[in-house]
Amino acid sequence: MILKFIILLLFFVELVLADYCEFGTCGDDQYCCGENKCCKKTVEVWYYWAGILLIVIIILLLLYCFKKRSKYSELQQDEERLPL
């Protein structure tokens, strides 16, 4: 019974410390916000850069495909104009 009480007490103390940030007790995935409140970081900065990089890569691939398609269309039209 005493062991359960000690375990619950330790768990409770850890929970309380995680929500109190006056002395920098927030976890690694949290930051201090408001009055002595720890808020969870939802999105890290590198997610934004990864998203921007992904969008740029997709745009470049689309431009490449469009250019290749237009070049192929020109070749087909030139081929149709040649006499057999």
Secondary structure, 3 states (H helix, E strand, C coil): CHHHHHHHHHHHHHHHHHCCCCCCCCCCCEEEECCCEEEECCCCHHHHHHHHHHHHHHHHHHHHHHHHHHHHHHHHHHHHHCCC
